[in-house]
Amino acid sequence: MGEHSETIKEIENDEFYQHYLSSDSKAILNRTLAFTEQVKKLGEGIEILNKELQRQVLENHDDLLRQASHATKLETVLNIMTTHIQNLFANAERLRAQINEPYEQLETHTKVLGRLHQASHILRQVSRVQQLSKRLSNTNDPIQKAALLQELEYLAADTELVDIDVVTTELRNIRIQQQKVIQLATGSLNQGIVNENVAQTSTALQIFTNLGLIETTIENLLKQNLDECREILKSALEINNVLIKSKNTPGRVQLSSSQGFRSKLWTEIDKIFSDDLFLICKQVKFIQITLKDLNVRKIDEHVALRFWSSLNQVIREEIEKSSQAVIQALEEDFAKLLKNYYEMIRRLNYEKFHFDRNVFKIVENSYLSGSLTKILDPVQSMFSNENNIPRHDEIDSLIRVLTSELSMALVEEHLSEQMAKNVGKCIKMFAVKTEQQLSTGPEAAQVIGGAPNASQQKNVQYANALYYLQNQVQRMVNNMKDSLTEDGLSIINQTLESLNVLTASIIEPLIVSICSVIETIIVTMHLEPDWAKLNVTNKTPSSSPYMKELAQFLLRVHNTYLQNFHNKTVLSEKCNEIALRCIELLVRHSSLLRPISQGGRQRLQTDYQRLEESLKVICPYLPSLGRPYRLFKSMASLLGQTPEQIVSGQSQGSSVPHSTILLMLFSFAGEDLASPHQNTGWSLPKLSAWLDEHPNESDRLDLIAGALQKYESLIRLTNSTNYDPVYPIMSEFLEKALKDLN
């Protein structure tokens, strides 16, 4: 094999032989060698190949002999198989001949049997037709006749009976009988439906069921009723259209804008909903109930529902196709149209006939838009001129419009809610227009003058107009609360609440100014020189000058600036704010007041009593203020106590904050123990402002702790061992306060 491989490689690698070994080589001479050399070269190659072949034969002659022997045996076997195959073909031909003859005979017998069976079937069918035809002639019961006709109809559908003369004659008579039964059943059905005769209608429906025509009959009946409804609606609306055209002549008022046109239109609409459409719907309801009682199979259980859906579609289409004048009339009196529809459903009292508000969607949207315009026009008129304050008669006129529109919308819940939204928009617009007219400059907030200025008087009048509108709307709502839905009531009440907010915003600048003046007056207590000089007396001391001024100021601003507001609910809330601020400022500054003698504390208690009496002018029931009032009373009682008594009576959750107690204890100390504002170099107004900005008890305690720490540092710097007697009490109480805070 090695020599063979080398011989092969020698030939394959030879450049001359490669030209002849290539599969795509062309038979051309090699131009690099002479022709004789090429012939010689080819001869040498052939000689090499011959030697190689001889060598291969010598080496493998045993294998070659065996292969030759096997080829001879294979040829013998193939000859034997050919003989066997020829024998098989001959046997197959004989078997086919033996099978074909019986098969052909069997096929002939089968055809004969099939024709006999067909003939037998035809005879049976003919016999059945004749038998049923005879029974049909002998019976007078329409229900039984219908059942027989249904069976005969089934038999007549057999195509094998088409060309049989006997059957054709019978079927001709059967068709006549069928038409008579259908006519009888149709008349009976129509009469039974009109009279709502259950027995008659059930019989007719049973006949159609037996005839197999029940589905077609019901569909035709529904179509007939829908067509009739369409014609009724078209007639009611188109007649008016024709009347409009006939009367639309020069020099005459158009009928579409006259009372006669509207009267005619609504007479027709009232009639179709109360009589015509109601009667047809009532008949469909009767049919549905009768079908349900019959328990007829293969019948849609939602006949009435499909009819109602189609009827609503018809109503919607006919309204949309109406003239503009008719649509305008329907839009203006949409509530009346909706009431007719709603009343018809109520009278029908059938769950399949549900309220579908989409029927009048196009009319409803225009109605609500027009109604909103009608409601907003009076508001626009009230504020047409600048600084024009709405009068009571103008507001009463607006209320009449609101009442009328809302009353008409009560026929249906959703419509009443939409109308309630319109009422809310009207109230909001009134509020916006009012807000635009208000005076907001400094002149509207001053409380120093002896009488309210023109801007303040105008603001009061606008606020009172808001209150009058609020009262009138609330009265209207109260009269309708049994008819309005909860959502409708909520919509209006929420809008009315916005009037209170606006009224509060009108009063707010006055409240801010009043509170500012109050603080200015109370701060002057620190300027009075007698606090440290007064002695304790058995008589009740007179109140301080600042308190007399404050009492006079509160009485004056209430009588001059506040009591003219009619909305006492909002005014009471705002007056409560004044009372709270008075209490807060008096408690704050009385705790900061120093130096002060025991007699000064006695007069300060009198000031508390005087303020309580003065506050009753603006807040008759002070205990309603809650915790601030308890703070006020507690603080008044603490003024006459010693530091030890004050601290011992203080507990966690007390009405008087720990920070206030600590500030008050500074007044028992000497000048070395400076108050927090003195320690930081602040003025009293700055400290008061800081306390307003830092209501958290922790911030205030930190400020006080800083003052005590600075005092302690001062004592250490002076190497003194004597602390102020009140310092240990304050230090211990501060630790307790911080502990309670955590």
C-alpha positions in Angstrom: 0.0 0.0 0.0 3.0 2.3 0.7 4.4 1.8 -2.9 0.9 2.3 -4.3 0.6 5.6 -2.4 4.0 6.8 -3.6 3.1 5.9 -7.2 -0.1 7.8 -7.0 1.6 10.8 -5.4 4.3 10.7 -8.1 1.8 11.0 -10.9 -0.4 13.6 -9.0 2.5 15.8 -8.2 4.0 15.7 -11.8 3.2 19.0 -13.5 2.7 17.3 -16.9 0.3 14.7 -15.6 -1.7 17.2 -13.5 -2.9 18.8 -16.7 -4.7 15.5 -17.6 -5.9 14.7 -14.1 -7.8 18.0 -13.6 -11.5 17.7 -14.1 -11.8 20.9 -16.0 -8.7 20.4 -18.2 -9.0 20.9 -21.9 -7.5 18.6 -24.5 -4.7 20.9 -25.7 -1.0 20.2 -26.1 1.5 21.3 -23.7 3.4 24.1 -25.4 6.4 23.9 -23.1 7.4 20.4 -24.4 7.9 19.1 -27.9 5.3 16.8 -29.3 7.6 13.8 -29.3 8.5 14.5 -25.7 4.8 14.7 -24.8 4.1 11.3 -26.4 7.1 9.8 -24.7 5.9 11.2 -21.4 2.4 9.8 -21.8 3.9 6.4 -22.7 5.9 6.4 -19.6 2.9 7.2 -17.5 0.9 4.5 -19.1 3.7 2.0 -18.5 3.7 3.0 -14.8 0.0 2.5 -14.5 0.2 -0.9 -16.2 2.8 -2.0 -13.8 0.8 -0.8 -10.9 -2.3 -2.7 -12.2 -0.3 -5.9 -12.7 1.1 -5.6 -9.2 -2.4 -5.0 -7.7 -3.8 -8.1 -9.6 -0.9 -10.3 -8.3 -1.4 -9.1 -4.8 -5.2 -9.5 -4.7 -5.9 -12.3 -7.1 -7.5 -14.5 -4.4 -10.0 -11.8 -3.6 -10.7 -11.2 -7.2 -11.4 -14.9 -7.7 -13.8 -14.9 -4.8 -15.7 -11.9 -6.1 -16.1 -13.5 -9.5 -17.5 -16.7 -7.8 -20.0 -14.6 -5.8 -21.2 -12.8 -9.0 -22.0 -16.2 -10.6 -24.0 -17.3 -7.6 -25.9 -14.0 -7.5 -26.8 -14.4 -11.1 -28.2 -17.9 -10.4 -30.3 -16.6 -7.4 -31.7 -13.8 -9.6 -32.8 -16.2 -12.2 -34.6 -18.3 -9.5 -36.4 -15.2 -8.1 -37.5 -14.2 -11.6 -39.2 -17.6 -12.0 -41.0 -17.3 -8.6 -42.3 -13.8 -9.5 -43.7 -15.0 -12.7 -45.5 -17.8 -10.8 -46.9 -15.2 -8.3 -48.3 -13.1 -11.1 -50.1 -16.1 -12.6 -51.6 -17.0 -9.2 -52.8 -13.4 -8.6 -54.6 -13.4 -12.0 -56.4 -16.6 -11.0 -57.4 -15.1 -7.6 -58.7 -11.9 -9.2 -60.9 -13.9 -11.6 -62.3 -15.9 -8.6 -63.1 -12.6 -6.6 -64.5 -10.4 -9.4 -67.4 -12.6 -10.3 -68.9 -12.9 -6.8 -68.3 -9.2 -6.2 -70.2 -8.2 -9.4 -73.1 -10.5 -8.3 -73.1 -8.9 -4.8 -73.1 -5.4 -6.2 -76.1 -6.2 -8.4 -78.0 -7.6 -5.4 -77.1 -4.5 -3.3 -78.5 -2.1 -5.9 -81.7 -4.1 -6.1 -82.0 -4.1 -2.3 -81.4 -0.3 -2.1 -84.0 0.4 -4.7 -86.4 -1.9 -2.8 -85.6 0.1 0.4 -86.2 3.4 -1.4 -89.5 2.2 -2.8 -90.5 1.0 0.7 -89.5 4.4 2.2 -91.5 6.3 -0.4 -94.5 4.1 0.2 -94.3 4.7 3.9 -93.9 8.4 3.5 -96.8 8.5 1.0 -98.9 6.5 3.4 -97.9 8.8 6.3 -98.8 11.9 4.2 -102.2 10.5 3.4 -102.8 9.4 7.0 -101.8 12.9 8.4 -103.8 14.6 5.7 -106.9 12.6 6.6 -106.4 13.4 10.3 -105.9 17.1 9.4 -109.3 17.1 7.6 -111.0 15.4 10.6 -109.8 17.7 13.4 -111.0 21.2 14.3 -108.4 21.9 17.0 -106.0 24.6 15.6 -103.2 23.5 18.0 -103.4 19.9 16.8 -103.8 21.1 13.2 -100.6 23.1 13.6 -98.7 20.1 15.0 -100.0 18.0 12.0 -99.0 20.7 9.5 -95.5 20.9 11.0 -95.1 17.2 10.6 -96.5 17.3 7.0 -94.1 20.2 6.3 -91.3 18.0 7.4 -92.4 15.2 5.2 -92.9 17.5 2.2 -89.2 18.5 2.5 -88.3 15.0 1.4 -87.0 15.4 -2.2 -88.0 11.8 -3.1 -91.7 12.7 -2.9 -91.4 15.7 -5.3 -92.5 13.9 -8.5 -95.3 11.7 -6.9 -98.7 12.9 -8.1 -100.6 11.7 -5.1 -98.3 13.5 -2.7 -98.3 16.7 -4.9 -102.1 16.8 -4.7 -102.1 16.3 -0.9 -99.5 18.9 -0.4 -101.6 21.4 -2.4 -104.5 20.9 0.0 -102.1 21.0 3.0 -100.8 24.5 1.9 -104.3 25.8 1.9 -104.9 24.4 5.3 -101.7 25.8 6.6 -102.5 29.3 5.4 -105.9 29.1 7.1 -104.3 28.1 10.4 -101.7 30.9 10.1 -104.3 33.5 9.4 -106.4 32.2 12.3 -103.4 32.2 14.7 -102.3 35.7 13.6 -105.7 37.2 14.1 -106.0 35.4 17.5 -102.5 36.6 18.5 -103.2 40.2 17.6 -106.5 40.2 19.4 -105.1 38.4 22.4 -102.3 40.9 22.8 -104.6 43.9 22.4 -107.0 42.6 25.0 -104.2 41.0 27.1 -106.0 37.7 27.0 -103.5 35.2 28.3 -105.4 32.1 27.1 -106.0 33.4 23.6 -102.4 34.7 23.3 -101.0 31.4 24.6 -103.1 29.4 22.2 -101.9 31.5 19.2 -98.2 31.3 20.3 -98.6 27.5 20.8 -99.9 27.2 17.3 -96.9 29.1 15.9 -94.6 27.0 18.0 -96.2 23.8 16.6 -95.9 25.2 13.1 -92.2 26.0 13.8 -92.8 29.7 13.0 -92.6 31.0 16.6 -89.2 32.8 16.2 -90.2 34.4 12.8 -93.5 35.4 14.3 -92.0 37.1 17.3 -89.4 38.9 15.2 -92.0 40.1 12.8 -94.2 41.2 15.7 -91.3 43.2 17.3 -90.4 44.7 13.9 -94.0 45.7 13.4 -94.2 47.3 16.8 -90.9 49.2 16.3 -92.0 50.4 12.9 -95.2 51.6 14.5 -93.3 53.4 17.2 -91.1 55.1 14.6 -94.1 56.3 12.6 -95.8 57.6 15.8 -92.6 59.6 16.7 -92.1 60.8 13.2 -95.7 61.9 12.9 -95.6 63.8 16.2 -92.4 65.6 15.2 -92.9 66.0 11.5 -96.4 67.4 11.8 -95.0 70.3 13.8 -92.3 70.7 11.1 -94.9 71.1 8.4 -96.9 73.5 10.6 -93.8 75.6 11.1 -93.3 75.9 7.3 -96.9 76.7 6.6 -96.9 79.5 9.1 -93.5 80.9 8.3 -94.7 83.7 6.1 -93.6 87.4 5.9 -95.2 89.7 8.4 -96.2 86.9 10.8 -94.6 85.5 13.9 -93.0 82.1 13.4 -95.1 79.3 14.9 -91.9 77.8 16.3 -91.5 80.7 18.7 -95.2 80.9 19.7 -97.0 79.4 22.6 -99.3 77.6 20.2 -96.4 75.7 18.6 -95.1 74.6 22.0 -98.5 73.7 23.2 -99.1 71.6 20.1 -95.7 69.9 20.3 -96.0 69.0 24.0 -99.6 67.8 23.5 -98.3 65.3 20.9 -95.3 64.3 23.1 -97.4 63.8 26.2 -99.8 61.7 24.1 -97.2 59.4 22.6 -95.5 58.7 25.9 -98.6 58.3 28.0 -100.7 56.5 25.4 -99.1 55.3 22.2 -95.6 54.2 23.2 -96.9 53.1 26.6 -99.5 50.8 25.0 -97.0 49.2 22.6 -94.4 48.6 25.4 -97.1 47.2 27.6 -98.0 44.7 24.8 -94.4 43.7 24.4 -94.2 43.2 28.2 -97.3 41.0 28.0 -95.8 38.9 25.2 -92.5 38.4 27.1 -94.4 37.2 30.2 -96.7 34.9 28.2 -93.7 33.4 26.4 -92.0 32.8 29.7 -95.1 31.1 31.1 -95.3 28.9 28.0 -91.7 27.8 28.5 -91.1 27.7 24.7 -87.7 26.3 23.7 -85.4 28.0 21.3 -86.9 31.4 22.0 -84.8 34.4 23.1 -85.4 35.1 26.7 -84.7 38.8 26.2 -87.4 39.7 23.7 -88.6 42.7 25.7 -85.0 43.8 26.4 -84.1 43.8 22.7 -87.3 45.7 21.9 -86.6 48.3 24.6 -83.0 48.8 23.3 -84.3 49.2 19.8 -87.0 51.6 20.9 -84.5 53.8 22.6 -82.5 53.8 19.5 -85.5 54.8 17.4 -86.4 57.6 19.9 -82.8 58.9 19.7 -82.7 58.8 15.9 -86.1 60.5 15.4 -85.2 63.3 17.7 -81.8 63.8 16.0 -83.6 63.9 12.6 -86.2 66.5 13.8 -86.1 70.1 12.7 -84.0 72.7 14.6 -87.1 74.3 16.0 -88.4 71.1 17.5 -85.0 70.2 19.0 -84.8 73.7 20.5 -88.2 73.3 22.0 -87.2 69.9 23.5 -84.0 71.4 24.8 -85.7 74.2 26.6 -88.2 71.9 28.2 -86.0 68.8 28.5 -87.0 68.1 32.1 -90.6 67.8 30.8 -89.5 65.4 28.1 -87.5 63.3 30.6 -90.4 63.3 33.0 -92.7 61.8 30.3 -90.1 59.1 29.5 -89.5 58.4 33.2 -93.2 58.3 34.0 -93.8 55.8 31.2 -91.1 53.5 32.6 -92.6 53.9 36.1 -96.1 52.9 34.8 -94.7 50.0 32.9 -93.1 48.7 36.1 -91.0 46.1 34.3 -87.3 45.3 35.1 -86.5 44.8 31.4 -87.5 48.4 30.7 -84.8 50.3 32.5 -84.0 54.0 32.3 -81.5 54.8 29.6 -80.3 58.4 29.8 -78.3 58.2 26.6 -81.6 58.4 24.7 -81.8 62.1 25.2 -78.0 62.8 25.5 -77.9 65.4 22.7 -80.9 67.2 24.1 -79.7 66.9 27.7 -76.3 68.5 27.0 -77.9 71.5 25.3 -80.5 71.8 28.1 -77.9 71.8 30.8 -75.8 74.4 28.8 -78.8 76.6 28.3 -79.9 76.2 31.9 -76.4 77.2 33.1 -76.6 80.3 30.9 -80.0 81.1 32.3 -78.7 80.8 35.8 -75.5 82.8 35.3 -77.1 85.7 33.5 -78.6 87.2 36.7 -75.1 87.0 38.3 -73.5 88.8 35.3 -76.2 91.4 35.5 -75.6 92.1 39.3 -71.9 92.7 38.7 -72.2 94.5 35.4 -71.2 97.8 36.9 -68.1 98.3 39.0 -68.7 98.6 42.7 -72.3 97.5 42.2 -73.4 95.6 45.3 -76.1 92.9 44.7 -79.4 93.9 46.2 -81.7 91.5 48.1 -84.3 91.7 45.4 -81.7 90.8 42.7 -80.6 87.8 44.8 -84.2 86.8 45.4 -84.7 86.9 41.6 -81.7 84.7 41.2 -83.0 82.3 43.8 -86.3 82.0 41.9 -84.4 81.0 38.8 -82.4 78.5 40.7 -85.5 77.1 42.4 -87.3 76.8 39.0 -84.4 75.0 37.3 -83.6 72.7 40.1 -87.3 71.8 40.6 -87.7 70.8 37.0 -84.6 68.6 37.2 -85.9 66.6 40.2 -87.7 64.2 37.8 -84.5 62.1 37.6 -81.5 61.7 40.0 -78.7 62.2 37.5 -80.3 65.3 36.0 -80.8 66.7 39.4 -77.2 66.1 40.3 -76.1 67.9 37.0 -78.4 70.8 37.8 -76.9 70.9 41.4 -73.5 71.3 39.7 -74.9 74.2 37.7 -76.2 75.7 40.9 -72.7 75.2 42.4 -71.1 77.0 39.4 -73.5 79.9 39.8 -72.6 80.2 43.5 -68.9 80.0 42.6 -69.3 82.7 40.0 -71.1 84.9 42.5 -68.2 84.4 44.9 -65.6 85.1 42.2 -67.4 88.3 41.0 -67.6 89.4 44.7 -63.9 88.7 45.3 -63.0 90.8 42.3 -64.9 93.8 43.7 -63.4 93.6 47.2 -61.0 96.3 48.6 -57.8 94.8 49.7 -55.5 97.8 50.4 -54.4 99.1 53.8 -57.5 101.1 54.1 -59.6 97.9 54.2 -57.6 96.7 57.3 -57.3 99.8 59.5 -59.0 99.7 62.9 -57.7 103.0 64.4 -60.3 105.4 63.1 -63.5 106.1 64.8 -65.7 104.7 62.0 -65.2 102.3 59.1 -64.1 103.9 55.9 -65.8 103.5 52.5 -63.7 100.5 51.5 -64.6 98.7 54.8 -68.3 99.5 54.4 -68.2 98.2 50.9 -66.5 94.9 52.0 -69.1 94.5 54.7 -71.9 94.9 52.2 -70.4 92.3 49.9 -69.9 89.9 52.8 -73.5 90.4 53.8 -74.7 89.9 50.2 -72.8 86.6 50.3 -74.5 85.6 53.5 -77.9 86.5 52.2 -77.3 84.4 49.1 -76.1 81.6 51.3 -79.2 81.7 53.5 -81.5 81.8 50.5 -79.9 78.9 48.8 -79.8 76.9 52.0 -83.5 77.6 52.5 -84.2 76.4 48.9 -82.1 73.3 49.5 -83.9 72.5 52.8 -87.3 72.7 51.0 -86.0 70.2 48.4 -83.9 67.9 50.7 -86.5 65.1 50.4 -86.3 65.2 46.6 -82.6 65.9 46.0 -80.1 63.1 46.1 -77.4 63.0 48.7 -74.8 63.7 46.1 -76.8 66.7 44.9 -77.1 68.1 48.4 -73.4 67.5 49.0 -72.5 69.4 45.8 -74.5 72.5 46.8 -73.5 72.4 50.5 -69.8 72.2 49.6 -70.2 75.2 47.4 -72.0 77.1 50.1 -69.1 76.4 52.4 -66.8 78.3 50.0 -68.9 81.4 50.7 -68.0 81.1 54.4 -64.4 80.8 53.3 -64.7 84.0 51.3 -66.5 85.8 54.1 -63.7 84.7 56.4 -61.1 86.1 54.0 -63.0 89.5 54.0 -62.9 89.6 57.8 -59.3 88.3 58.0 -57.5 91.7 57.4 -59.5 93.3 60.2 -58.6 90.4 62.5 -54.9 90.7 61.7 -55.0 94.5 62.4 -56.9 94.0 65.6 -54.5 91.4 66.9 -51.6 93.6 66.0 -53.1 96.5 68.0 -53.9 94.2 70.9 -50.2 93.1 71.1 -49.1 96.7 70.9 -51.4 97.6 73.8 -50.4 94.6 75.9 -46.7 95.2 75.4 -47.2 98.6 77.1 -47.7 96.8 80.4 -43.9 96.6 80.6 -43.7 100.4 80.5 -45.9 101.0 83.5 -43.7 101.9 86.5 -45.9 100.8 89.4 -45.5 97.0 89.2 -42.7 96.8 91.7 -44.2 99.5 94.0 -47.7 98.3 94.7 -48.5 96.8 98.0 -51.0 94.1 98.8 -54.4 95.4 99.8 -57.6 93.9 101.2 -59.6 95.7 98.5 -59.7 94.6 94.9 -57.3 96.8 93.1 -58.3 98.6 89.9 -57.1 97.3 86.6 -54.0 98.6 84.9 -54.1 101.5 82.3 -53.1 99.1 79.5 -56.0 96.8 80.4 -58.5 99.6 80.4 -57.3 100.7 77.0 -57.5 97.1 75.8 -61.0 96.7 77.1 -62.1 99.9 75.4 -60.4 98.9 72.2 -62.1 95.5 72.1 -65.5 97.0 72.7 -65.0 99.7 70.0 -63.7 97.4 67.2 -66.5 94.9 67.9 -69.2 97.6 67.7 -67.6 99.5 64.9 -66.0 97.0 62.6 -67.3 93.5 63.4 -70.9 93.5 64.4 -72.0 94.7 61.0 -71.1 91.4 59.5 -74.3 89.3 59.3 -72.6 85.9 59.0 -72.4 85.3 62.7 -71.0 81.8 62.3 -67.9 83.0 60.5 -67.7 86.1 62.7 -67.8 84.0 65.8 -64.9 81.9 64.5 -62.9 85.1 63.8 -63.8 86.6 67.2 -62.6 83.4 68.8 -59.2 84.0 67.1 -59.1 87.4 68.7 -59.9 86.0 72.1 -57.3 83.3 71.7 -54.7 85.9 70.7 -55.6 88.1 73.7 -55.2 85.2 76.1 -52.0 84.0 74.5 -50.4 87.5 74.6 -51.5 88.3 78.1 -50.2 85.0 79.5 -47.0 85.5 77.6 -46.3 89.1 78.7 -47.5 88.6 82.3 -45.0 85.7 82.6 -42.3 88.0 81.3 -43.2 91.0 83.5 -40.4 92.0 85.9 -39.7 93.4 88.4 -43.1 93.0 90.1 -44.2 93.0 93.7 -46.8 90.9 95.3 -49.2 93.9 95.1 -48.3 94.1 91.4 -49.3 90.4 91.0 -52.6 91.2 92.8 -53.3 93.9 90.2 -52.3 91.6 87.4 -54.9 89.1 88.6 -57.5 92.0 88.4 -56.3 92.5 84.8 -57.1 88.9 84.1 -60.6 89.3 85.5 -61.1 92.5 83.5 -60.0 90.8 80.2 -62.3 87.9 80.8 -65.2 90.3 81.1 -64.1 92.3 78.1 -63.7 89.1 75.9 -67.3 88.2 76.6 -68.3 91.0 74.2 -66.7 89.1 71.3 -66.9 85.6 72.7 -69.9 85.2 75.0 -69.0 81.6 76.1 -65.3 81.6 76.8 -65.1 77.9 78.1 -65.8 76.8 74.5 -62.3 77.9 73.7 -61.1 74.7 75.5 -57.4 74.4 76.6 -56.5 78.1 76.0 -59.3 79.2 78.4 -58.1 76.7 81.0 -54.6 78.1 80.6 -56.0 81.6 81.2 -57.8 80.6 84.4 -54.8 78.6 85.7 -52.4 81.4 85.0 -54.6 83.9 86.9 -54.6 81.6 89.9 -50.8 81.0 89.8 -50.0 84.8 90.0 -50.7 84.9 93.7 -48.6 81.8 94.6 -44.9 81.5 95.7 -42.4 79.8 93.4 -42.5 76.6 95.6 -46.3 76.5 95.4 -46.2 77.1 91.6 -43.7 74.3 91.0 -45.3 71.8 93.4 -48.7 72.2 91.7 -47.3 71.7 88.2 -47.7 68.2 86.8 -47.2 66.6 83.4 -50.1 67.5 81.0 -51.0 70.6 82.9 -52.9 73.4 81.1 -49.9 75.7 81.7 -46.8 74.7 79.7 -43.6 74.2 81.7 -41.9 76.9 79.6 -44.4 79.5 80.7 -43.9 78.5 84.4 -40.2 78.9 84.0 -40.6 82.3 82.4 -42.8 83.4 85.2 -40.3 82.2 87.8 -37.7 84.7 86.4 -39.9 87.5 87.9 -39.1 86.1 91.4 -35.3 86.4 90.8 -32.9 89.2 91.1 -31.4 91.2 88.3 -28.4 88.9 88.0 -30.6 86.0 86.8 -31.6 87.6 83.5 -34.6 86.6 81.5 -34.0 84.8 78.2 -34.6 87.9 76.0 -32.2 89.9 78.2 -29.7 87.2 77.9 -29.8 87.2 74.1 -30.1 91.0 73.8 -33.6 90.8 72.2 -36.4 93.3 72.7 -39.7 92.0 74.1 -41.5 92.3 70.6 -38.6 90.2 69.1 -39.0 87.6 71.8 -42.7 87.5 71.3 -42.2 87.1 67.5 -39.7 84.3 68.2 -42.2 82.5 70.5 -44.8 82.8 67.7 -42.4 81.1 65.3 -41.4 78.4 67.7 -44.5 76.9 69.3 -42.6 73.6 70.2 -42.0 73.3 73.9 -38.5 71.8 73.3 -37.3 75.0 71.5 -38.6 77.2 74.3 -37.1 75.1 77.0 -33.7 75.2 75.2 -33.9 79.0 75.2 -34.6 79.1 78.9 -31.9 76.5 79.6 -29.4 78.8 77.8 -30.3 81.7 80.2 -29.9 79.5 83.3 -26.5 78.1 82.0 -25.3 81.7 81.4 -26.3 82.6 84.9 -24.5 79.6 86.3 -21.3 80.5 84.3 -21.6 84.1 85.6 -21.7 82.8 89.2 -18.6 80.7 88.6 -16.7 83.5 87.0 -17.4 85.7 90.1 -16.4 82.9 92.4 -19.6 83.4 94.3 -21.2 80.6 96.2 -24.6 82.3 96.6 -27.1 81.5 94.0 -30.4 83.3 93.7 -33.0 81.5 95.9 -35.2 80.8 92.9 -32.4 79.4 90.8 -32.4 75.9 92.4 -36.1 75.7 92.0 -35.9 76.7 88.3 -33.0 74.3 87.6 -34.7 71.4 89.2 -38.0 72.2 87.5 -36.2 72.5 84.1 -34.8 69.0 84.5 -38.3 67.7 85.3 -39.7 69.5 82.2 -37.0 68.1 79.9 -37.6 64.6 81.3 -41.4 65.0 80.8 -40.8 66.2 77.3 -38.7 63.0 76.5 
